[in-house]
């Protein structure tokens, strides 16, 4: 059971593309063209990441400024969090649950999201959330599974969150193969290979692009090496709502999700309130999905 779009999804797209087209110095007629395409795709039942793919690609093509309109924000959050990297690493390593703390920090970093109509947080406020408890936290089960695994695949989300993903991969005692999958092209503030390298993720994992031009990983769309790595991974950590939307309802026991619930559609689908930090698996049949 895939996550079904709602009218609220279109409202979110309208807010987002209003900002995106302004950043790209496009005309109002361009905005309406992009939004009409999204509307048609949502009406056809496509999930939000797929429904917006055509419009995001066209936005890059039409942009009068850059094909990466959030490059500035991506650099800012990455560099700011890197400034705190050593201190956070020391703090986590001096605790009794360093891996869980790093995973929670990575979950809260999902607040750095340009696509949900929520203002980007200040770095100081973001750092303060790292110690807040997650509403659903199954990181202990994830770490137990990781101990038995030979291969870990992390499906990345936004730039900035990448720094906390690196921190977890840096401090975990896991000695198996680590892969980190990014977006193929710039879309919103999601991380590409270059953004992941800026965060230093290439120092702790092998980087690979998904090869698909949407802000989500959808297994049936993967090809080549990306498909091989995904299919052979022993355990998968999917970051953010986009990857949740791409994988929701597949009942893949390897997949753990790490995200903040940012909209009513995801809240209703998961049964978890908006604003909650979540680290868990999802499974279900007969139209009912439960977190594990």
PAVEX-62469 format. One record per residue (C-alpha): residue in one letter; x, y, z. Coordinates in Angstrom, 1 decimal. Each point is the difference from the previous one (the first is absolute). Layout:
BEGIN
<zapa r="a" east="X" north="Y" up="Z"/>
...
//
This chain:
BEGIN
<zapa r="x" east="0.0" north="0.0" up="0.0"/>
<zapa r="x" east="1.8" north="3.1" up="-1.2"/>
<zapa r="x" east="-0.5" north="3.3" up="1.8"/>
<zapa r="x" east="-3.0" north="1.6" up="-1.8"/>
<zapa r="x" east="0.1" north="3.7" up="-0.9"/>
<zapa r="x" east="-2.7" north="2.4" up="1.3"/>
<zapa r="x" east="-1.1" north="3.5" up="-0.8"/>
<zapa r="x" east="2.4" north="1.3" up="2.6"/>
<zapa r="x" east="2.9" north="-1.4" up="-2.1"/>
<zapa r="x" east="-1.0" north="2.5" up="-2.8"/>
<zapa r="x" east="-0.2" north="2.8" up="2.5"/>
<zapa r="x" east="3.6" north="-0.8" up="1.1"/>
<zapa r="x" east="1.1" north="-0.1" up="-3.7"/>
<zapa r="x" east="-1.5" north="3.4" up="-0.6"/>
<zapa r="x" east="1.8" north="1.5" up="3.0"/>
<zapa r="x" east="3.2" north="-1.6" up="-1.0"/>
<zapa r="x" east="0.0" north="0.9" up="-3.7"/>
<zapa r="x" east="-1.0" north="3.6" up="0.9"/>
<zapa r="x" east="3.3" north="0.3" up="1.8"/>
<zapa r="x" east="2.0" north="-2.1" up="-2.5"/>
<zapa r="x" east="-1.1" north="2.1" up="-3.0"/>
<zapa r="x" east="0.8" north="3.2" up="1.8"/>
<zapa r="x" east="3.5" north="-1.3" up="0.7"/>
<zapa r="x" east="0.4" north="-1.0" up="-3.6"/>
<zapa r="x" east="-1.2" north="3.4" up="-1.2"/>
<zapa r="x" east="-2.8" north="-1.5" up="-2.0"/>
<zapa r="x" east="-3.3" north="1.5" up="-1.1"/>
<zapa r="x" east="-3.4" north="-0.6" up="1.4"/>
<zapa r="x" east="-0.9" north="-1.9" up="-3.2"/>
<zapa r="x" east="2.9" north="-2.4" up="0.7"/>
<zapa r="x" east="-1.4" north="-0.6" up="3.5"/>
<zapa r="x" east="-3.4" north="-0.9" up="-1.3"/>
<zapa r="x" east="1.5" north="-2.3" up="-2.6"/>
<zapa r="x" east="2.0" north="-1.9" up="2.7"/>
<zapa r="x" east="-3.0" north="-0.2" up="2.4"/>
<zapa r="x" east="-2.4" north="-1.2" up="-2.7"/>
<zapa r="x" east="2.4" north="-2.9" up="-0.8"/>
<zapa r="x" east="0.1" north="-0.9" up="3.7"/>
<zapa r="x" east="-3.8" north="0.2" up="0.3"/>
<zapa r="x" east="-0.4" north="-2.4" up="-2.9"/>
<zapa r="x" east="2.4" north="-2.5" up="1.4"/>
<zapa r="x" east="-1.6" north="0.1" up="3.5"/>
<zapa r="x" east="-3.4" north="-0.5" up="-1.6"/>
<zapa r="x" east="1.4" north="-3.1" up="-1.7"/>
<zapa r="x" east="0.9" north="-1.4" up="3.4"/>
<zapa r="x" east="3.8" north="0.5" up="-0.1"/>
<zapa r="x" east="1.7" north="0.4" up="3.3"/>
<zapa r="x" east="1.4" north="3.5" up="0.8"/>
<zapa r="x" east="3.6" north="-0.7" up="-0.9"/>
<zapa r="x" east="-0.9" north="-1.5" up="-3.4"/>
<zapa r="x" east="-2.8" north="2.6" up="-0.6"/>
<zapa r="x" east="2.5" north="2.8" up="0.3"/>
<zapa r="x" east="2.9" north="-1.5" up="-1.9"/>
<zapa r="x" east="-0.9" north="1.5" up="-3.4"/>
<zapa r="x" east="-0.5" north="3.5" up="1.4"/>
<zapa r="x" east="3.2" north="-0.1" up="2.0"/>
<zapa r="x" east="1.9" north="-1.0" up="-3.1"/>
<zapa r="x" east="-1.6" north="2.8" up="-2.0"/>
<zapa r="x" east="0.7" north="2.5" up="2.7"/>
<zapa r="x" east="3.7" north="-0.8" up="-0.2"/>
<zapa r="x" east="-0.2" north="0.4" up="-3.8"/>
<zapa r="x" east="-1.8" north="3.3" up="0.1"/>
<zapa r="x" east="1.8" north="1.6" up="3.0"/>
<zapa r="x" east="1.6" north="3.4" up="-0.7"/>
<zapa r="x" east="2.3" north="-0.3" up="3.1"/>
<zapa r="x" east="1.3" north="-3.6" up="0.5"/>
<zapa r="x" east="-1.1" north="-3.6" up="-0.5"/>
<zapa r="x" east="0.6" north="-0.3" up="3.8"/>
<zapa r="x" east="-2.1" north="2.7" up="1.4"/>
<zapa r="x" east="0.7" north="-1.1" up="3.6"/>
<zapa r="x" east="3.7" north="-0.3" up="-0.3"/>
<zapa r="x" east="0.5" north="2.9" up="2.5"/>
<zapa r="x" east="-2.1" north="-1.6" up="2.7"/>
<zapa r="x" east="1.6" north="-3.4" up="-0.6"/>
<zapa r="x" east="3.5" north="1.5" up="0.5"/>
<zapa r="x" east="-1.1" north="2.0" up="3.0"/>
<zapa r="x" east="-1.5" north="-2.9" up="2.0"/>
<zapa r="x" east="2.8" north="-2.4" up="-1.0"/>
<zapa r="x" east="2.7" north="2.4" up="1.0"/>
<zapa r="x" east="-1.8" north="1.1" up="3.2"/>
<zapa r="x" east="-0.5" north="-3.6" up="1.2"/>
<zapa r="x" east="3.6" north="-0.9" up="-0.9"/>
<zapa r="x" east="1.1" north="2.8" up="2.4"/>
<zapa r="x" east="-1.7" north="-2.0" up="2.8"/>
<zapa r="x" east="1.2" north="-3.4" up="-1.2"/>
<zapa r="x" east="2.9" north="-0.6" up="2.3"/>
<zapa r="x" east="-1.8" north="1.2" up="3.1"/>
<zapa r="x" east="-3.1" north="-2.2" up="-0.8"/>
<zapa r="x" east="2.2" north="-3.0" up="-0.7"/>
<zapa r="x" east="1.8" north="0.4" up="3.3"/>
<zapa r="x" east="-3.3" north="0.4" up="1.9"/>
<zapa r="x" east="-1.6" north="-3.0" up="-1.7"/>
<zapa r="x" east="3.1" north="-2.2" up="0.6"/>
<zapa r="x" east="0.1" north="0.9" up="3.6"/>
<zapa r="x" east="-3.6" north="-1.2" up="0.5"/>
<zapa r="x" east="-1.2" north="-3.5" up="0.6"/>
<zapa r="x" east="-2.1" north="0.0" up="-3.2"/>
<zapa r="x" east="2.1" north="1.8" up="-2.5"/>
<zapa r="x" east="-1.5" north="-1.7" up="-3.1"/>
<zapa r="x" east="-3.6" north="0.7" up="1.1"/>
<zapa r="x" east="0.8" north="3.6" up="0.7"/>
<zapa r="x" east="1.5" north="0.4" up="-3.5"/>
<zapa r="x" east="-3.0" north="-1.7" up="-1.6"/>
<zapa r="x" east="-2.4" north="2.3" up="1.9"/>
<zapa r="x" east="2.0" north="3.1" up="-1.0"/>
<zapa r="x" east="-0.2" north="-1.2" up="-3.6"/>
<zapa r="x" east="-3.8" north="-0.4" up="0.3"/>
<zapa r="x" east="-0.5" north="3.5" up="1.4"/>
<zapa r="x" east="2.2" north="1.4" up="-2.9"/>
<zapa r="x" east="-2.9" north="-1.0" up="-2.2"/>
<zapa r="x" east="-1.5" north="3.4" up="1.1"/>
<zapa r="x" east="2.4" north="1.6" up="-2.6"/>
<zapa r="x" east="-2.7" north="-0.5" up="-2.7"/>
<zapa r="x" east="-1.0" north="2.6" up="-2.6"/>
<zapa r="x" east="-2.9" north="-1.9" up="-1.5"/>
<zapa r="x" east="-2.6" north="0.1" up="2.8"/>
<zapa r="x" east="-0.7" north="3.7" up="0.4"/>
<zapa r="x" east="1.8" north="0.0" up="3.4"/>
<zapa r="x" east="2.7" north="2.7" up="0.6"/>
<zapa r="x" east="3.5" north="-1.4" up="0.1"/>
<zapa r="x" east="1.2" north="-0.1" up="3.6"/>
<zapa r="x" east="2.8" north="2.0" up="1.5"/>
<zapa r="x" east="3.1" north="-2.0" up="0.6"/>
<zapa r="x" east="-0.1" north="0.7" up="3.8"/>
<zapa r="x" east="-3.6" north="-1.2" up="0.2"/>
<zapa r="x" east="0.7" north="-3.1" up="-2.1"/>
<zapa r="x" east="2.9" north="-1.0" up="2.3"/>
<zapa r="x" east="-2.3" north="0.3" up="3.0"/>
<zapa r="x" east="-2.4" north="-2.5" up="-1.5"/>
<zapa r="x" east="2.7" north="-2.7" up="-0.1"/>
<zapa r="x" east="-0.6" north="-0.9" up="3.6"/>
<zapa r="x" east="-3.8" north="-0.1" up="-0.3"/>
<zapa r="x" east="-1.5" north="-3.5" up="0.2"/>
<zapa r="x" east="-1.5" north="-1.5" up="-3.2"/>
<zapa r="x" east="-3.7" north="-0.8" up="0.1"/>
<zapa r="x" east="0.8" north="-3.5" up="-1.5"/>
<zapa r="x" east="3.5" north="-1.3" up="0.5"/>
<zapa r="x" east="1.0" north="-3.5" up="-1.1"/>
<zapa r="x" east="3.6" north="0.8" up="-0.4"/>
<zapa r="x" east="1.0" north="-2.8" up="2.4"/>
<zapa r="x" east="-1.6" north="-2.5" up="-2.3"/>
<zapa r="x" east="1.7" north="1.5" up="-3.0"/>
<zapa r="x" east="3.4" north="-0.2" up="1.8"/>
<zapa r="x" east="-0.6" north="-3.6" up="0.9"/>
<zapa r="x" east="-0.7" north="-0.8" up="-3.7"/>
<zapa r="x" east="3.0" north="2.0" up="-1.0"/>
<zapa r="x" east="2.2" north="-2.2" up="2.2"/>
<zapa r="x" east="-1.0" north="-3.0" up="-2.1"/>
<zapa r="x" east="0.3" north="1.8" up="-3.4"/>
<zapa r="x" east="2.9" north="0.1" up="-2.5"/>
<zapa r="x" east="-1.4" north="2.9" up="-2.1"/>
<zapa r="x" east="-1.7" north="3.2" up="1.0"/>
<zapa r="x" east="-1.7" north="2.3" up="-2.5"/>
<zapa r="x" east="-1.0" north="3.5" up="1.1"/>
<zapa r="x" east="-2.5" north="1.8" up="-2.3"/>
<zapa r="x" east="0.9" north="3.7" up="0.5"/>
<zapa r="x" east="-2.4" north="2.9" up="0.1"/>
<zapa r="x" east="1.0" north="3.7" up="0.5"/>
<zapa r="x" east="3.3" north="1.7" up="0.1"/>
<zapa r="x" east="0.8" north="0.8" up="3.6"/>
<zapa r="x" east="-1.6" north="-3.2" up="1.2"/>
<zapa r="x" east="3.0" north="-1.5" up="-1.9"/>
<zapa r="x" east="2.3" north="1.2" up="2.7"/>
<zapa r="x" east="-1.8" north="-1.9" up="2.8"/>
<zapa r="x" east="-0.2" north="-3.1" up="-2.3"/>
<zapa r="x" east="3.8" north="0.2" up="-0.3"/>
<zapa r="x" east="0.3" north="0.3" up="3.8"/>
<zapa r="x" east="-1.9" north="-3.2" up="0.5"/>
<zapa r="x" east="2.0" north="-1.9" up="-2.6"/>
<zapa r="x" east="3.2" north="1.4" up="1.5"/>
<zapa r="x" east="-0.7" north="-1.2" up="3.6"/>
<zapa r="x" east="-1.8" north="-3.2" up="-0.6"/>
<zapa r="x" east="2.1" north="-3.1" up="0.6"/>
<zapa r="x" east="-1.6" north="-1.7" up="-3.0"/>
<zapa r="x" east="2.8" north="-1.3" up="-2.2"/>
<zapa r="x" east="-2.0" north="-1.1" up="-3.0"/>
<zapa r="x" east="-0.4" north="1.8" up="-3.3"/>
<zapa r="x" east="-1.7" north="3.4" up="0.2"/>
<zapa r="x" east="-1.7" north="1.6" up="-3.0"/>
<zapa r="x" east="-1.7" north="3.4" up="-0.1"/>
<zapa r="x" east="-2.4" north="0.7" up="-2.8"/>
<zapa r="x" east="-0.8" north="3.6" up="-1.1"/>
<zapa r="x" east="-2.3" north="1.7" up="-2.5"/>
<zapa r="x" east="1.0" north="0.0" up="-3.7"/>
<zapa r="x" east="-0.6" north="3.7" up="-0.6"/>
<zapa r="x" east="-0.7" north="3.1" up="2.1"/>
<zapa r="x" east="-3.6" north="-0.1" up="1.3"/>
<zapa r="x" east="-1.0" north="2.3" up="2.9"/>
<zapa r="x" east="2.7" north="-0.2" up="2.6"/>
<zapa r="x" east="0.6" north="-3.8" up="-0.3"/>
<zapa r="x" east="3.6" north="-1.1" up="-0.1"/>
<zapa r="x" east="1.8" north="-1.0" up="-3.2"/>
<zapa r="x" east="3.4" north="-1.7" up="-0.2"/>
<zapa r="x" east="1.7" north="3.4" up="0.2"/>
<zapa r="x" east="-2.0" north="1.0" up="3.1"/>
<zapa r="x" east="0.8" north="-3.3" up="1.7"/>
<zapa r="x" east="3.7" north="0.6" up="-0.7"/>
<zapa r="x" east="-0.2" north="3.4" up="1.5"/>
<zapa r="x" east="-1.2" north="-1.6" up="3.2"/>
<zapa r="x" east="2.9" north="-2.5" up="-0.1"/>
<zapa r="x" east="-2.2" north="-3.0" up="-0.5"/>
<zapa r="x" east="2.5" north="-1.4" up="-2.5"/>
<zapa r="x" east="2.4" north="-0.5" up="2.9"/>
<zapa r="x" east="-2.3" north="-2.5" up="1.7"/>
<zapa r="x" east="-2.1" north="-1.6" up="-2.8"/>
<zapa r="x" east="0.0" north="-0.7" up="-3.7"/>
<zapa r="x" east="-2.2" north="2.6" up="-1.7"/>
<zapa r="x" east="-2.4" north="-0.9" up="-2.8"/>
<zapa r="x" east="-2.7" north="1.9" up="-1.8"/>
<zapa r="x" east="-3.5" north="-1.5" up="-0.2"/>
<zapa r="x" east="0.0" north="0.6" up="-3.8"/>
<zapa r="x" east="-3.6" north="1.1" up="0.1"/>
<zapa r="x" east="-1.2" north="3.6" up="-0.2"/>
<zapa r="x" east="-2.4" north="0.2" up="2.9"/>
<zapa r="x" east="0.5" north="0.9" up="3.7"/>
<zapa r="x" east="-0.6" north="-3.6" up="1.2"/>
<zapa r="x" east="1.3" north="-3.5" up="-0.6"/>
<zapa r="x" east="-2.6" north="-2.2" up="-1.7"/>
<zapa r="x" east="1.5" north="-3.5" up="-0.3"/>
<zapa r="x" east="-1.6" north="-1.0" up="-3.4"/>
<zapa r="x" east="1.5" north="3.2" up="-1.6"/>
<zapa r="x" east="3.5" north="-0.8" up="1.0"/>
<zapa r="x" east="2.4" north="-1.4" up="-2.6"/>
<zapa r="x" east="3.6" north="-1.1" up="-0.3"/>
<zapa r="x" east="2.3" north="0.3" up="3.0"/>
<zapa r="x" east="-2.6" north="1.9" up="2.1"/>
<zapa r="x" east="-2.4" north="-2.9" up="-0.4"/>
<zapa r="x" east="2.6" north="-2.6" up="0.8"/>
<zapa r="x" east="1.1" north="1.8" up="3.2"/>
<zapa r="x" east="-3.6" north="0.5" up="1.1"/>
<zapa r="x" east="-1.1" north="-3.6" up="-0.7"/>
<zapa r="x" east="3.1" north="-1.5" up="1.7"/>
<zapa r="x" east="0.1" north="2.2" up="3.1"/>
<zapa r="x" east="-0.6" north="-1.8" up="3.3"/>
<zapa r="x" east="-1.5" north="3.0" up="1.7"/>
<zapa r="x" east="-1.2" north="3.4" up="-1.3"/>
<zapa r="x" east="-0.4" north="3.3" up="1.8"/>
<zapa r="x" east="-2.4" north="2.2" up="-2.0"/>
<zapa r="x" east="0.2" north="3.7" up="1.0"/>
<zapa r="x" east="-2.8" north="2.5" up="-0.4"/>
<zapa r="x" east="-3.6" north="0.2" up="-1.1"/>
<zapa r="x" east="0.9" north="-0.3" up="-3.7"/>
<zapa r="x" east="1.5" north="-3.4" up="0.5"/>
<zapa r="x" east="-2.9" north="-1.0" up="2.2"/>
<zapa r="x" east="-2.4" north="0.8" up="-2.8"/>
<zapa r="x" east="2.1" north="-2.0" up="-2.4"/>
<zapa r="x" east="0.2" north="-3.1" up="2.2"/>
<zapa r="x" east="-3.2" north="0.2" up="2.0"/>
<zapa r="x" east="-2.0" north="-3.2" up="-0.1"/>
<zapa r="x" east="2.7" north="-2.3" up="-1.5"/>
<zapa r="x" east="0.3" north="-2.0" up="3.2"/>
<zapa r="x" east="3.7" north="-0.3" up="-0.4"/>
<zapa r="x" east="1.3" north="-1.1" up="3.4"/>
<zapa r="x" east="3.5" north="1.3" up="-0.8"/>
<zapa r="x" east="-1.2" north="3.6" up="-0.1"/>
<zapa r="x" east="0.0" north="2.4" up="3.0"/>
<zapa r="x" east="-1.3" north="3.5" up="-0.4"/>
<zapa r="x" east="1.3" north="3.2" up="1.6"/>
<zapa r="x" east="-2.0" north="3.1" up="-0.5"/>
<zapa r="x" east="-2.1" north="2.8" up="1.6"/>
<zapa r="x" east="-3.7" north="-0.1" up="-0.7"/>
<zapa r="x" east="-0.6" north="3.3" up="-1.7"/>
<zapa r="x" east="-3.5" north="-0.3" up="-1.6"/>
<zapa r="x" east="-3.5" north="-1.3" up="0.8"/>
<zapa r="x" east="0.2" north="-2.5" up="-2.9"/>
<zapa r="x" east="3.0" north="-1.8" up="1.5"/>
<zapa r="x" east="-1.4" north="0.3" up="3.5"/>
<zapa r="x" east="-3.3" north="-1.7" up="-1.1"/>
<zapa r="x" east="1.9" north="-2.7" up="-1.9"/>
<zapa r="x" east="2.3" north="-0.9" up="2.9"/>
<zapa r="x" east="-2.2" north="0.9" up="3.0"/>
<zapa r="x" east="2.7" north="2.2" up="1.4"/>
<zapa r="x" east="-0.6" north="3.7" up="0.8"/>
<zapa r="x" east="1.4" north="2.9" up="-2.1"/>
<zapa r="x" east="3.3" north="1.2" up="1.5"/>
<zapa r="x" east="1.1" north="-3.4" up="1.3"/>
<zapa r="x" east="3.4" north="-1.4" up="-0.5"/>
<zapa r="x" east="-0.2" north="-3.6" up="-1.2"/>
<zapa r="x" east="2.5" north="-2.8" up="-0.4"/>
<zapa r="x" east="-1.7" north="-3.4" up="-0.7"/>
<zapa r="x" east="-1.1" north="-2.5" up="-2.6"/>
<zapa r="x" east="-3.5" north="-0.2" up="-1.5"/>
<zapa r="x" east="-2.0" north="-3.0" up="-1.0"/>
<zapa r="x" east="-3.5" north="-1.0" up="-0.6"/>
<zapa r="x" east="-2.6" north="-1.7" up="-2.2"/>
<zapa r="x" east="-3.6" north="0.6" up="-0.9"/>
<zapa r="x" east="0.3" north="3.8" up="-0.2"/>
<zapa r="x" east="1.4" north="0.3" up="3.5"/>
<zapa r="x" east="3.5" north="1.1" up="0.7"/>
<zapa r="x" east="1.7" north="-0.2" up="3.5"/>
<zapa r="x" east="3.3" north="1.1" up="1.2"/>
<zapa r="x" east="2.3" north="-2.7" up="1.5"/>
//
